[in-house]
């Protein structure tokens, strides 16, 4: 009975540690999107920030996987970071279902799904560390494009406000999602750079000793998450 009790305690501690790590990495992802993403969109032409943010997003997912060794962690942290993006509805005074609000959240979810799916397969194949992470990152970037297209053309078109509301608000709309040709063209143009940039982000993390951080100490993880969330909300308002 005592041995069983010790196992239960270790199991419970493992669950708590993983949940706190999910919160830490997910809130960090949100803070990076708000602070660095906001600054990049302010300083650079509109076509460049997204490519850089794919490197950073994939790097964070690779970091979370390297720290825990669990394939589901990347999609779990995406489920924390994606809802944070909905806060832009408050900042920009838009409906929460406006494409400009939902699509960034859809993108984060698609990235998490892509990374976890590839992790499930590739990390079981014997290969050099850099090769595994390069393959995971590039594969995740490829799958991300298709998952994002599927979410936008499926869920997105179903929940977006009516077109007259979109025009009245003057907000962006993914017109490419309304036709097969548009979907193919979007996937074809986004696929090369998302594959390359995601591969770079994962490979860099695979070669660095980032799995040493953060320490699985509850106080460190909770206080870190509070810090990341503070940075997220402040940056969302100011940038």
N, C-alpha and C positions, 0 to 999 in steps of 0.2 A: 504493500500500500504506500509505503514511504517513497519507493522508487517511482511508482506511478504518479504520486503527487509532485515529485521533482520534475518529472517529464511534463506534466501539465503546466507547471510554473514556467518552464523553459519555453514551452509552446506559446503560452500567453505572452511572454516577454518578446518572443520573436514577432508575433502579430502586432503588438504595440510598436515595436521598433520599426517594422515595415510601414505601418500607417503613418508614423511620425516622419519617416524618410520620404514617403509620398507627399506629405504636406510640405516638407522642406523644399524638395525639388520642384513641386508644382507651383508653390508660391514664388520661388526663385525664377522660374520660367515666366510667370506673370510679370515680375519686376523687370526682367530683362526686356520683355516685349514693350512694357510701358516706357522705361527709361531709355534704353539703347535704341529700340525701334522708333520711339518718338523723336529722338535726336537725329537719327539717320533720315527719317522722312522730312525733317526740317532742313537738313543740310545738303541732302543729295537729290539728284533727279529721281522721279517716282519709280523708275524701273530697276534701280539698284538696291534699295534697302531690303526688298524681299529676298534677294539672293543671299545677302549677308545674314539675314535672320534665319534662313534655312540652315546655314552652317552652325549658328549658335543654338538653335532648337535641337538639331540632331546631336550636337555636342553634349547638351544637357541630358538628352535621353540616353546616349551612350554612357555618360558619367553615372547616371542612376542605375543602369544595368550593370556596369562594371563594379559599382559599390555593392550591389545586392546579389547579383548573379541570377536574378529572377526575370523571366521574359515578359511578365505582365506589368512590371513596374513602369516602363515607358508609357503605356496606354493609361495606367492609373494616374501618373502625374499630369498627363494631358487632360484627364477628367477634372483635375483641379485648376489647371491653367486656363482651359477653354471658357468656363463660366466667368472667370475674372474679366475676360475680354468684353463681356456683355455690359460691363460698367460704362463703356463708351457711349451707351445709349443715354446715360445721365449727363455725361460730359458734353456731348454734341446735340443734346435735346432731340433725339430721334426715337422712334418706336423700337422696342427691343427686337422686333422681328424684321427691321430694315436690313437689307443686304449688307450695308456698310458696317453694321453691328454684328450680324450673324456670321458672315463669311470668314472673318478672321478666327472666330471660334471654331467654325467648321474646319478651317485649315489646320488648327492645332490638333483637333480630334483625328483628322486624317493622318497627320504626321505620327501621332501616337500609335494608331492602329497599324500603319505601315511598318513602323520600327518593331513593334512586338511580334507581328506575324513573321517577319524575316528572322528575328532573334530565335524564335521557336524552332526554326529549321537549320539555319546556318551555324549557330553556335555548337551544334552537335557534330559538325563535320570537322575532323582533324585538319588543322591548317595553322600557319604562323599567326600570331596575335594580330599583327597589322593587317594581314590578309582577311581574317575574319571580320575585323571591324570595318575595313574598307568595303567588303561585300555586304555586310549588314547595312551600312550607311547608304551605299549606292542603291541597294535593293529597296530600302525603305523610301528613298527619294522617288524611285520609280513607282512603287505602289501608291505612295502619297498622292501623286497626280491623278491616278485613276479613282482612288477613294474620294478625293475632294470633288472631282467631276460628278461622281455618283451621288454624293450628298447634296451638292448644289442643285443638280438637275432633278433630284427626287424630293428630298425633304425641303430644300430651299424654295423651289418654285411653288410648293404647296403652302408654305407658311409666310412667304413674303407678303407685304401689304399689296392691295390692288395697284395696278399701274398708274391710275390717276393720282393716288396718294404719293407714289414714288416721285412722280413729276412735280407734284405740288411741294414736296419736301426738298426737291432739288438734289436728291442723294443718288449715289451710284447704283447701277443695276447690271447684273451679269447677263447681258443680252445674248452672249455666246451660248448660254445654257438652254436657249429656246429652240435650237435646231441641231440636228445631227452633225451638220457641217461645222457649226460653231463649237460643239463638244470635241470633235476630232481635232480641229485647229487649236483649241486651247490646250488639249492634252499633248499635242505634237510640239507646241512651242514651250510649254512648261516642263516637259519631260527631260530634255537634255540638261538644263541648268539645275533642276532639282536633284537629278541623279548625281551630277558632278559635285555640287556644293554639299549635299548630304554625305557623300562619300568622304569628302575632305574633313567635315566636322567630326564624323565618327572615327576616322583614322587618327586624327590628332589626339583625341581623347584616349584611344586605344594604346597609344605610345607613351602617354603621360601617366604619372602615378597618382591620378586624381581619386582613385578608389580609397585613398587614405582619409579623405575628407568627405562629408563631415563625420566627426566621431558620433557613434551611436549612443550618445548621452542625451537623456530626455530633456534636460535643461537647455543644452546647446541647440537641439533640434527645435524645441518650442520657441526659444528666444530668437533663433534664426528665422523661423517662419514669420514671427511677428515683425521682424525687421524687414523681410522681403515684402510682406503685405503693406507695410507703411510706405516703403519706397514705391510700390505699385500705385497706391491711391494718390500719393503726393505727385508723382510723375504724371499720372493720368490727368490730373487737374492743371498742372503747370506747363506741360509740354504739348 
